[in-house]
Amino acid sequence: MNEKISVLVPIYNAEKYIKRCIESIINQTYKNIEVILIEDGSTDNSYNIIKEYQEKDDRIKIFSIENNGVADARNKAVDNSTGDYITFVDSDDYIEEDYIETLYTNLKKYNSDIAVCNCFNVIEETGKKDYKTFGISEVKEYTNEEAVKNLFYYNFLRHSPWGKLYKKEVWNNIRFPLGKNYEDLAILYKLFLNSKKVIYIPKEKYNYTIRKGSIVHNEIRKTDVEAIIEYSQKILDDITKNYKNLIPAAEYLLFDEELHLWYRIPYKKEYKKYLKTINGNIKKYRMKIIKDKMVNKKYKVLYMISFLGRRCYKTVLTIYKTIG
């Protein structure tokens, strides 16, 4: 029998999406799965919906916890999983019917510890799907440090835990930090470094829902700013201490994350200290990033424009996004 795979789903007020999510999981072509649903103190009908599914499918396990955020829910899911491999699916997303089979088959074929696939971006209001191509047509193999390098340069790997199949053992001693957003940023590179090999599969097998209410697409908040500044600096400090050849990539990560904050931070007094830190890091790393051969030339033009100030940069960036 094929090895067991644990599918981990944190759930909070997801009654609008959870049926679609669970249906996509229980109808996988790969059958030897357990579905770990972490009900994170929902106030809507989510629990009743997942309870109905549990009564029909004995592969589903439900754990109810007090609402403490998605990081805690994901940690509980990892702790309670019994599979040889784990994969995450967010409750408002869904997966193609051969998602698990595709990742598992290739992970075994290439003797890898983590398999990563591409995803569709699904616009909630219209249902329209699109995806980004990265010029990769065949499965690619990466050492752990090569994978981290591509992660930091955003070549094709996302910092999200979903869209990936992991050997359970790469999670040894690694859990999501609690209490802040953008917790994915803090641990994905550690998981890659905990592996021997990572593969990328250029097939869209995960459906990521883009909705107006998501953290990533809302107006930036002070807690978001704090988290990104803290995590990007900690990553650079860790890499500088332990992985010297990855320092330029970690510097790029910090620069790019903070530049993204730079134009989004409101002109308010309470953000002044964060802007001071960000301005310092932009000035410190900008020319080094512009000279970095790993950085896309299109982005280097944007980075040069950042010399002209926040308002000018934001205007040009908006035009860039409009024309693609």
matplotlib code that plots the C-alpha trace (Angstrom):
import matplotlib.pyplot as plt

x = [0.0, 1.1, 2.4, -0.1, -0.3, -1.7, -3.7, -3.8, -6.5, -6.8, -10.4, -11.8, -15.2, -14.9, -18.5, -18.5, -15.6, -15.1, -17.3, -15.4, -12.1, -13.0, -14.6, -11.4, -9.4, -11.6, -11.9, -8.2, -6.9, -4.5, -6.6, -4.4, -4.8, -5.9, -7.6, -6.7, -9.2, -8.3, -11.5, -10.1, -13.0, -15.3, -18.4, -20.2, -21.4, -18.0, -18.0, -21.4, -20.3, -17.1, -18.8, -21.2, -18.2, -16.5, -19.6, -19.3, -15.5, -13.5, -10.3, -11.4, -10.2, -11.4, -9.6, -11.3, -9.2, -9.8, -9.1, -5.4, -4.6, -3.6, -0.1, -1.4, -3.9, -1.2, 1.1, -1.7, -2.3, 1.3, 1.4, -1.7, -0.8, 0.3, 1.2, 4.6, 4.2, 2.2, 0.6, -1.4, -4.5, -6.1, -9.8, -10.7, -8.5, -8.9, -6.8, -6.9, -7.9, -4.4, -2.6, -1.4, -0.6, 1.4, 3.5, 3.9, 4.9, 7.5, 8.8, 9.5, 10.8, 13.4, 14.1, 13.2, 12.2, 9.9, 7.9, 6.5, 4.0, 2.8, -0.7, -3.7, -4.6, -8.4, -10.2, -13.1, -15.5, -15.3, -13.8, -11.2, -8.0, -4.5, -1.0, 2.5, 5.0, 8.7, 10.2, 10.4, 9.0, 10.4, 10.7, 13.8, 15.9, 17.5, 19.8, 18.5, 20.6, 19.7, 16.0, 16.5, 18.3, 15.4, 12.9, 14.7, 14.9, 11.2, 12.2, 9.3, 8.9, 6.4, 6.8, 3.4, 3.3, 0.6, 1.3, 4.0, 4.4, 6.8, 8.4, 7.2, 10.7, 11.7, 9.3, 11.4, 12.0, 10.2, 6.9, 5.2, 5.9, 2.7, 1.1, 2.1, 1.1, 3.5, 4.6, 5.3, 8.2, 9.9, 10.0, 9.8, 13.5, 14.2, 12.2, 14.1, 17.4, 16.1, 15.8, 18.4, 16.6, 13.6, 11.9, 9.7, 6.9, 5.8, 2.1, -0.8, -2.3, -3.2, -6.0, -5.2, -8.3, -7.6, -10.3, -10.6, -10.7, -7.4, -4.5, -2.1, -4.4, -5.7, -4.2, -1.0, -1.3, 1.2, 1.4, 2.2, 4.9, 6.4, 6.3, 7.9, 10.7, 11.4, 11.3, 13.4, 16.1, 16.1, 16.5, 19.4, 21.1, 20.6, 21.9, 24.9, 25.9, 25.4, 25.1, 27.7, 27.0, 23.3, 23.9, 23.3, 19.9, 19.0, 19.9, 17.7, 14.8, 15.1, 15.4, 12.5, 10.2, 10.9, 10.7, 7.2, 6.4, 8.0, 5.4, 2.5, 3.1, 0.6, 1.8, 1.0, 3.0, 2.8, 4.6, 7.5, 10.0, 9.3, 9.9, 13.2, 14.3, 13.1, 14.8, 18.0, 17.9, 16.9, 19.9, 22.2, 21.3, 19.9, 23.1, 24.2, 20.9, 21.0, 24.4, 23.3, 23.2, 20.5, 18.0, 15.6, 16.5, 12.9, 13.0, 16.4, 14.7, 12.1, 14.8, 16.6, 13.3, 13.1, 15.8, 13.1, 11.0, 8.0, 5.3, 7.1, 8.0, 4.4, 3.1, 5.5, 4.9, 1.2, 1.9, 4.1, 1.3, -1.2, 0.8, 2.0]
y = [0.0, 3.5, 5.6, 7.7, 11.4, 13.9, 16.8, 19.6, 22.3, 25.2, 26.4, 29.7, 31.1, 29.3, 28.2, 29.8, 27.8, 24.7, 22.3, 23.0, 22.5, 19.2, 17.8, 18.5, 16.6, 13.5, 13.0, 12.8, 10.1, 9.2, 7.5, 6.7, 10.0, 11.4, 14.8, 16.8, 19.6, 22.1, 24.1, 27.3, 28.7, 29.6, 31.6, 30.6, 27.2, 25.8, 23.1, 21.7, 21.4, 19.6, 17.3, 16.1, 15.2, 13.4, 11.2, 10.1, 9.7, 8.0, 9.5, 12.9, 13.9, 17.1, 18.9, 22.0, 24.7, 28.2, 30.8, 31.7, 32.3, 30.2, 29.6, 27.8, 25.9, 24.7, 23.7, 21.6, 20.0, 19.0, 17.7, 15.5, 14.2, 10.5, 10.4, 9.8, 13.0, 16.2, 18.9, 22.0, 23.3, 26.6, 26.4, 28.9, 27.1, 23.8, 21.3, 19.5, 15.9, 14.6, 17.2, 14.6, 11.9, 14.3, 15.6, 12.2, 10.3, 12.9, 13.2, 9.4, 9.4, 12.0, 10.8, 14.3, 15.6, 18.4, 18.6, 21.9, 22.6, 25.7, 27.1, 28.8, 32.2, 32.2, 35.5, 35.0, 37.5, 36.1, 32.6, 33.5, 31.6, 32.6, 31.5, 32.7, 30.8, 30.8, 29.4, 25.9, 23.1, 20.0, 18.9, 20.6, 19.3, 21.6, 21.1, 22.6, 25.7, 26.1, 25.9, 28.6, 30.8, 30.6, 31.1, 34.4, 35.6, 34.7, 32.9, 30.5, 29.3, 31.0, 31.4, 29.8, 26.3, 25.2, 23.8, 21.6, 18.0, 17.4, 14.4, 14.6, 14.5, 17.9, 19.4, 18.1, 21.0, 23.5, 25.1, 28.3, 31.3, 32.4, 35.8, 37.5, 37.5, 36.5, 33.5, 31.6, 33.9, 32.8, 29.1, 28.1, 28.5, 26.5, 23.6, 23.7, 23.7, 20.8, 18.8, 17.2, 17.9, 19.9, 19.5, 21.9, 20.5, 23.1, 22.0, 24.0, 21.7, 24.0, 26.7, 29.8, 32.0, 35.7, 37.5, 41.1, 40.1, 38.3, 39.6, 39.8, 42.0, 44.3, 47.7, 47.2, 47.2, 48.0, 44.4, 43.4, 45.9, 44.8, 41.1, 41.6, 43.8, 41.3, 38.2, 39.5, 40.7, 37.4, 35.5, 37.7, 37.3, 33.5, 33.2, 35.5, 33.3, 29.9, 30.0, 32.5, 31.8, 32.7, 36.1, 38.0, 36.2, 37.0, 40.6, 40.7, 39.2, 41.8, 44.6, 43.5, 42.8, 46.2, 48.1, 46.6, 48.0, 51.3, 52.4, 50.9, 52.4, 55.2, 58.7, 58.5, 59.3, 55.8, 54.4, 56.8, 54.5, 51.7, 54.0, 55.0, 51.4, 50.7, 53.8, 52.8, 49.3, 50.5, 52.9, 50.2, 47.5, 49.3, 49.6, 46.1, 44.8, 46.8, 45.3, 41.7, 39.5, 37.3, 40.2, 40.6, 43.7, 44.9, 45.1, 46.8, 49.7, 50.0, 50.0, 52.8, 54.8, 54.4, 57.0, 59.5, 58.8, 56.9, 58.7, 58.5, 54.8, 53.9, 55.6, 53.8, 50.5, 50.9, 51.4, 48.3, 46.2, 47.6, 46.7, 43.4]
z = [0.0, -0.7, 2.2, 4.1, 3.4, 5.9, 4.4, 6.9, 6.8, 9.3, 9.4, 10.7, 9.6, 6.3, 5.7, 2.3, 1.0, 3.1, 1.1, -2.1, -0.2, 1.5, -1.7, -3.6, -0.9, -0.4, -4.1, -4.7, -7.1, -4.3, -1.6, 1.3, 3.1, 6.4, 6.5, 9.6, 10.1, 12.8, 13.7, 15.1, 17.1, 14.2, 14.9, 11.7, 10.5, 9.6, 12.4, 11.5, 7.8, 8.6, 11.1, 8.4, 6.2, 9.0, 9.5, 5.8, 5.6, 8.3, 6.9, 8.3, 11.8, 13.5, 16.3, 17.8, 19.4, 20.8, 18.2, 18.3, 14.7, 11.6, 12.9, 16.0, 13.9, 11.5, 14.4, 15.9, 12.6, 12.2, 15.8, 15.3, 11.8, 11.5, 7.8, 6.3, 4.4, 4.9, 2.8, 3.6, 2.0, 3.1, 3.7, 1.0, -1.6, -3.4, -5.2, -8.5, -8.2, -9.0, -6.8, -4.2, -6.7, -8.9, -6.0, -4.3, -7.5, -8.5, -4.9, -4.9, -8.5, -7.7, -4.2, -2.9, 0.6, -0.7, -3.9, -5.0, -7.7, -9.5, -8.7, -10.3, -9.0, -8.8, -8.5, -6.1, -7.6, -11.2, -10.8, -13.4, -13.3, -14.3, -13.5, -13.7, -15.9, -14.9, -18.1, -16.6, -18.6, -16.9, -13.3, -11.8, -8.9, -6.3, -3.4, -0.2, -0.6, -4.3, -3.3, -0.6, -3.1, -5.5, -2.7, -1.6, -5.1, -5.8, -8.9, -8.7, -5.1, -2.8, 1.0, 1.5, 3.1, 0.7, -2.8, -1.4, -0.2, 2.6, 4.2, 7.8, 9.1, 7.6, 10.2, 13.1, 15.5, 13.2, 13.9, 12.9, 15.2, 17.1, 17.4, 14.2, 10.5, 7.7, 9.8, 6.6, 5.9, 9.1, 8.5, 4.8, 4.2, 7.4, 6.0, 2.7, 4.6, 6.6, 3.4, 1.1, -2.1, -3.3, -6.7, -8.6, -10.8, -13.4, -13.3, -11.8, -9.3, -6.4, -6.7, -4.6, -4.0, -4.2, -2.2, -1.0, 2.7, 2.8, 4.8, 1.9, -0.2, 2.5, 3.5, 5.4, 9.2, 11.9, 13.0, 9.4, 9.2, 12.5, 11.5, 8.1, 9.5, 12.3, 10.2, 7.3, 9.6, 11.6, 8.3, 7.2, 10.6, 10.5, 7.0, 7.7, 10.6, 9.1, 5.2, 3.9, 0.2, 0.6, 2.1, -1.2, -1.6, 2.0, 1.6, -1.5, 0.5, 3.2, 0.6, -1.5, 1.5, 3.0, -0.3, -0.6, 2.8, 2.0, -0.6, 1.3, 4.8, 5.5, 6.2, 9.9, 13.0, 14.5, 11.4, 11.6, 13.5, 11.0, 8.1, 9.6, 9.8, 6.2, 4.8, 6.4, 4.9, 1.4, 1.4, 2.8, 0.2, -2.9, -5.0, -4.0, -5.2, -8.4, -9.2, -8.3, -11.5, -10.0, -9.9, -12.9, -15.0, -15.0, -11.2, -11.2, -13.2, -10.4, -7.8, -9.6, -9.6, -5.8, -5.6, -6.6, -3.5, -2.3, -4.3, -7.6, -7.0, -6.1, -9.3, -11.5, -9.8, -10.4, -14.1, -14.1, -12.7, -15.1, -18.2, -16.7]

ax = plt.figure().add_subplot(projection="3d")
ax.plot(x, y, z, "-o")
ax.set_aspect("equal")
plt.show()
